[in-house]
Amino acid sequence: MPTAGAVLLTATSLLLASCGGSGAKDPTGAAGMSSTGTTPASAVGHGTLQGPTLSRPAAAPALRLANYKSREVSLRAYRGKAVLLTFIYTHCHNECPLIAANLHAALSMLGRRDRDVQVIGVTTDPSHDTPAAVNGFLAQHKMIGRMQYLLGSRAALVPVWRRWDIKAPRPNGKDVVGHTALVYGISATGKIMTVYPANFAPAQVAHDVPILARL
């Protein structure tokens, strides 16, 4: 099974966001993805997708972890739906709250069509993402019941991060976790189709979800 990084070429491996107080921006931007192995949706036969779209969609790597309520969650269980998958942590100051807020906005725009999508977050800081911290984060961003937030030991998470080409080094002295901040748009058949930067436009995702749910 190829890693997500093999599919995304250098786009994700170079996209290391600082979730501290630096206010770091996505260095590629929504348009920059096309220069590192992705092309506009119209170039790959899915002309209505608006997100940065992979020129070579491939099967999403396996993912099976427990959520913050200790219930096992498998990515494969959501076949038939679009999936928006991201890697975050609860005490992040910049990209993670932005991602959560944008995902909430996108779901609100979808209205009843939000049943066609499952949002999944995977921790990049297992030492501090306790069930209580996750519950507080989800409540703050109005995502309780709308995001599956997955936890695990570092030993369990490292292989997952590796398969998805996520860089998540141990926190520095200020408990800042620099990590790859992206949202993967996965089709109903389990293929990575789109990769959104942390500062994605909610309307773009709301537009793409019904399409991903049909692919």
C-alpha beads as a LAMMPS data file, in Angstrom:
LAMMPS data file: protein, C-alpha beads

215 atoms
214 bonds

1 atom types
1 bond types

-500.0 500.0 xlo xhi
-500.0 500.0 ylo yhi
-500.0 500.0 zlo zhi

Masses

1 110.0

Atoms # bond

1 1 1 0.000 0.000 0.000
2 1 1 1.649 3.302 -1.019
3 1 1 1.767 6.037 1.563
4 1 1 -0.301 9.157 1.159
5 1 1 2.980 10.956 0.630
6 1 1 3.691 8.883 -2.461
7 1 1 0.372 10.032 -3.866
8 1 1 0.849 13.673 -2.970
9 1 1 4.504 13.747 -4.040
10 1 1 6.235 16.604 -2.213
11 1 1 3.153 18.662 -1.457
12 1 1 2.434 17.216 1.951
13 1 1 5.950 16.328 2.969
14 1 1 6.939 19.990 2.697
15 1 1 3.812 21.359 4.340
16 1 1 4.866 21.498 8.003
17 1 1 2.692 23.988 9.874
18 1 1 3.540 25.583 13.184
19 1 1 0.512 25.458 15.476
20 1 1 2.012 27.755 18.063
21 1 1 1.746 31.507 18.196
22 1 1 3.596 32.215 14.969
23 1 1 0.510 32.467 12.780
24 1 1 2.270 30.444 10.094
25 1 1 0.502 30.303 6.757
26 1 1 0.152 27.406 4.352
27 1 1 3.188 27.940 2.101
28 1 1 1.523 26.476 -0.968
29 1 1 -1.903 28.075 -0.777
30 1 1 -4.901 26.571 -2.528
31 1 1 -3.463 27.266 -5.947
32 1 1 0.118 26.202 -5.207
33 1 1 -0.785 22.538 -5.062
34 1 1 -0.857 22.308 -8.848
35 1 1 2.894 22.823 -9.094
36 1 1 3.661 19.822 -6.880
37 1 1 1.763 16.977 -8.441
38 1 1 -1.846 18.105 -8.415
39 1 1 -3.993 19.626 -11.096
40 1 1 -7.287 21.486 -11.241
41 1 1 -10.311 19.193 -11.049
42 1 1 -11.263 19.909 -14.635
43 1 1 -8.010 18.310 -15.798
44 1 1 -8.779 14.913 -14.278
45 1 1 -12.327 14.431 -15.449
46 1 1 -14.118 15.675 -12.342
47 1 1 -14.837 19.173 -13.594
48 1 1 -17.103 20.212 -10.768
49 1 1 -14.667 19.589 -7.907
50 1 1 -13.256 22.890 -6.691
51 1 1 -10.635 21.775 -4.166
52 1 1 -6.959 21.155 -5.009
53 1 1 -7.349 17.814 -6.747
54 1 1 -4.863 14.986 -7.110
55 1 1 -3.880 14.153 -10.652
56 1 1 -3.542 10.512 -9.591
57 1 1 -6.167 9.658 -6.936
58 1 1 -5.243 6.553 -4.971
59 1 1 -6.675 4.416 -2.212
60 1 1 -6.569 6.078 1.191
61 1 1 -4.222 4.278 3.612
62 1 1 -5.810 2.131 6.289
63 1 1 -6.878 3.862 9.494
64 1 1 -8.271 2.172 12.597
65 1 1 -8.047 3.801 16.040
66 1 1 -10.214 4.408 19.102
67 1 1 -12.040 7.704 19.414
68 1 1 -11.989 9.845 22.548
69 1 1 -14.881 7.786 23.921
70 1 1 -12.824 4.575 23.507
71 1 1 -14.907 3.314 20.591
72 1 1 -13.014 1.831 17.659
73 1 1 -13.330 3.770 14.429
74 1 1 -12.301 2.485 11.018
75 1 1 -12.007 4.648 7.931
76 1 1 -13.285 1.759 5.845
77 1 1 -16.561 1.799 7.788
78 1 1 -17.438 5.079 6.081
79 1 1 -17.379 3.745 2.530
80 1 1 -20.398 5.177 0.754
81 1 1 -19.801 8.614 2.288
82 1 1 -17.350 11.386 1.639
83 1 1 -14.758 11.663 4.402
84 1 1 -12.871 14.781 5.463
85 1 1 -9.800 13.626 7.366
86 1 1 -7.378 15.890 9.204
87 1 1 -4.564 15.602 11.758
88 1 1 -4.817 18.087 14.625
89 1 1 -4.340 18.628 18.351
90 1 1 -6.479 20.358 20.932
91 1 1 -4.203 23.084 22.338
92 1 1 -3.006 24.299 18.944
93 1 1 -3.383 28.077 18.613
94 1 1 -3.587 28.631 14.868
95 1 1 -4.157 26.013 12.179
96 1 1 -6.158 23.458 14.186
97 1 1 -8.833 25.885 15.434
98 1 1 -9.008 27.302 11.917
99 1 1 -9.522 23.846 10.436
100 1 1 -12.213 23.007 13.002
101 1 1 -14.011 26.316 12.453
102 1 1 -13.897 25.938 8.675
103 1 1 -15.168 22.366 8.863
104 1 1 -18.066 23.480 11.069
105 1 1 -18.879 26.244 8.599
106 1 1 -18.785 23.794 5.685
107 1 1 -21.121 21.376 7.467
108 1 1 -23.509 24.226 8.233
109 1 1 -23.554 25.172 4.551
110 1 1 -24.362 21.587 3.610
111 1 1 -27.494 21.503 5.754
112 1 1 -29.192 18.117 5.442
113 1 1 -26.549 16.989 2.971
114 1 1 -24.097 16.792 5.878
115 1 1 -25.298 13.190 6.237
116 1 1 -23.199 12.453 3.139
117 1 1 -19.913 13.205 4.913
118 1 1 -17.972 12.056 7.963
119 1 1 -15.340 14.310 9.522
120 1 1 -12.417 12.554 11.204
121 1 1 -9.646 14.139 13.235
122 1 1 -6.548 12.233 14.335
123 1 1 -4.391 13.544 17.152
124 1 1 -0.829 14.672 16.546
125 1 1 -0.195 15.106 20.288
126 1 1 -1.153 11.932 22.156
127 1 1 0.470 13.145 25.373
128 1 1 -1.917 16.070 25.829
129 1 1 -5.022 15.108 23.841
130 1 1 -6.931 13.494 26.690
131 1 1 -10.620 12.596 26.345
132 1 1 -11.497 15.645 28.463
133 1 1 -9.350 17.938 26.304
134 1 1 -10.914 16.557 23.128
135 1 1 -14.428 16.974 24.474
136 1 1 -13.670 20.592 25.329
137 1 1 -12.159 21.255 21.906
138 1 1 -15.120 19.739 20.076
139 1 1 -17.593 21.625 22.250
140 1 1 -15.778 24.902 21.650
141 1 1 -15.965 24.419 17.899
142 1 1 -19.499 22.955 17.883
143 1 1 -18.255 19.652 16.506
144 1 1 -19.510 17.214 19.148
145 1 1 -21.267 14.441 17.252
146 1 1 -19.894 15.812 13.992
147 1 1 -16.227 14.844 14.210
148 1 1 -14.737 11.489 15.119
149 1 1 -11.619 12.504 17.066
150 1 1 -9.194 9.575 17.217
151 1 1 -6.583 8.992 19.902
152 1 1 -3.908 6.457 20.728
153 1 1 -0.450 5.981 22.140
154 1 1 2.502 7.410 20.247
155 1 1 3.503 3.846 19.378
156 1 1 0.092 3.265 17.816
157 1 1 -0.017 6.621 16.059
158 1 1 3.452 6.714 14.506
159 1 1 2.604 4.054 11.871
160 1 1 -0.607 5.941 11.052
161 1 1 1.258 9.240 10.667
162 1 1 3.844 7.485 8.501
163 1 1 1.214 5.983 6.183
164 1 1 -0.405 9.390 5.744
165 1 1 2.965 11.177 5.512
166 1 1 2.162 13.332 8.536
167 1 1 5.078 14.948 10.332
168 1 1 4.316 15.175 14.059
169 1 1 7.477 15.514 16.151
170 1 1 7.270 15.562 19.924
171 1 1 6.173 18.917 21.400
172 1 1 8.894 21.477 21.956
173 1 1 9.512 23.253 25.259
174 1 1 6.399 25.373 24.740
175 1 1 4.213 22.345 23.968
176 1 1 3.951 23.425 20.349
177 1 1 3.545 20.577 17.875
178 1 1 4.696 21.424 14.367
179 1 1 2.673 19.155 12.116
180 1 1 1.372 18.742 8.600
181 1 1 -1.902 20.703 8.524
182 1 1 -4.119 19.468 5.708
183 1 1 -7.638 18.167 5.168
184 1 1 -7.908 15.114 2.931
185 1 1 -11.075 14.827 0.838
186 1 1 -11.784 11.114 0.432
187 1 1 -14.381 9.738 -1.946
188 1 1 -17.158 7.270 -1.171
189 1 1 -15.023 4.534 -2.730
190 1 1 -12.094 5.304 -0.424
191 1 1 -9.838 7.315 -2.713
192 1 1 -7.994 10.498 -1.812
193 1 1 -9.294 13.002 -4.342
194 1 1 -8.679 16.454 -2.882
195 1 1 -6.243 17.951 -0.375
196 1 1 -7.251 21.229 1.237
197 1 1 -4.872 23.591 3.061
198 1 1 -5.693 24.663 6.610
199 1 1 -7.113 27.954 5.359
200 1 1 -9.539 26.345 2.893
201 1 1 -12.753 28.136 2.007
202 1 1 -15.729 26.384 3.666
203 1 1 -17.856 27.011 0.579
204 1 1 -15.344 25.084 -1.511
205 1 1 -15.605 22.019 0.722
206 1 1 -19.398 22.299 0.933
207 1 1 -19.460 22.305 -2.866
208 1 1 -17.167 19.275 -3.137
209 1 1 -18.711 16.979 -0.506
210 1 1 -21.747 15.847 -2.560
211 1 1 -19.428 15.105 -5.458
212 1 1 -16.988 13.123 -3.313
213 1 1 -19.963 11.186 -1.959
214 1 1 -20.745 10.018 -5.510
215 1 1 -17.207 9.119 -6.602

Bonds

1 1 1 2
2 1 2 3
3 1 3 4
4 1 4 5
5 1 5 6
6 1 6 7
7 1 7 8
8 1 8 9
9 1 9 10
10 1 10 11
11 1 11 12
12 1 12 13
13 1 13 14
14 1 14 15
15 1 15 16
16 1 16 17
17 1 17 18
18 1 18 19
19 1 19 20
20 1 20 21
21 1 21 22
22 1 22 23
23 1 23 24
24 1 24 25
25 1 25 26
26 1 26 27
27 1 27 28
28 1 28 29
29 1 29 30
30 1 30 31
31 1 31 32
32 1 32 33
33 1 33 34
34 1 34 35
35 1 35 36
36 1 36 37
37 1 37 38
38 1 38 39
39 1 39 40
40 1 40 41
41 1 41 42
42 1 42 43
43 1 43 44
44 1 44 45
45 1 45 46
46 1 46 47
47 1 47 48
48 1 48 49
49 1 49 50
50 1 50 51
51 1 51 52
52 1 52 53
53 1 53 54
54 1 54 55
55 1 55 56
56 1 56 57
57 1 57 58
58 1 58 59
59 1 59 60
60 1 60 61
61 1 61 62
62 1 62 63
63 1 63 64
64 1 64 65
65 1 65 66
66 1 66 67
67 1 67 68
68 1 68 69
69 1 69 70
70 1 70 71
71 1 71 72
72 1 72 73
73 1 73 74
74 1 74 75
75 1 75 76
76 1 76 77
77 1 77 78
78 1 78 79
79 1 79 80
80 1 80 81
81 1 81 82
82 1 82 83
83 1 83 84
84 1 84 85
85 1 85 86
86 1 86 87
87 1 87 88
88 1 88 89
89 1 89 90
90 1 90 91
91 1 91 92
92 1 92 93
93 1 93 94
94 1 94 95
95 1 95 96
96 1 96 97
97 1 97 98
98 1 98 99
99 1 99 100
100 1 100 101
101 1 101 102
102 1 102 103
103 1 103 104
104 1 104 105
105 1 105 106
106 1 106 107
107 1 107 108
108 1 108 109
109 1 109 110
110 1 110 111
111 1 111 112
112 1 112 113
113 1 113 114
114 1 114 115
115 1 115 116
116 1 116 117
117 1 117 118
118 1 118 119
119 1 119 120
120 1 120 121
121 1 121 122
122 1 122 123
123 1 123 124
124 1 124 125
125 1 125 126
126 1 126 127
127 1 127 128
128 1 128 129
129 1 129 130
130 1 130 131
131 1 131 132
132 1 132 133
133 1 133 134
134 1 134 135
135 1 135 136
136 1 136 137
137 1 137 138
138 1 138 139
139 1 139 140
140 1 140 141
141 1 141 142
142 1 142 143
143 1 143 144
144 1 144 145
145 1 145 146
146 1 146 147
147 1 147 148
148 1 148 149
149 1 149 150
150 1 150 151
151 1 151 152
152 1 152 153
153 1 153 154
154 1 154 155
155 1 155 156
156 1 156 157
157 1 157 158
158 1 158 159
159 1 159 160
160 1 160 161
161 1 161 162
162 1 162 163
163 1 163 164
164 1 164 165
165 1 165 166
166 1 166 167
167 1 167 168
168 1 168 169
169 1 169 170
170 1 170 171
171 1 171 172
172 1 172 173
173 1 173 174
174 1 174 175
175 1 175 176
176 1 176 177
177 1 177 178
178 1 178 179
179 1 179 180
180 1 180 181
181 1 181 182
182 1 182 183
183 1 183 184
184 1 184 185
185 1 185 186
186 1 186 187
187 1 187 188
188 1 188 189
189 1 189 190
190 1 190 191
191 1 191 192
192 1 192 193
193 1 193 194
194 1 194 195
195 1 195 196
196 1 196 197
197 1 197 198
198 1 198 199
199 1 199 200
200 1 200 201
201 1 201 202
202 1 202 203
203 1 203 204
204 1 204 205
205 1 205 206
206 1 206 207
207 1 207 208
208 1 208 209
209 1 209 210
210 1 210 211
211 1 211 212
212 1 212 213
213 1 213 214
214 1 214 215
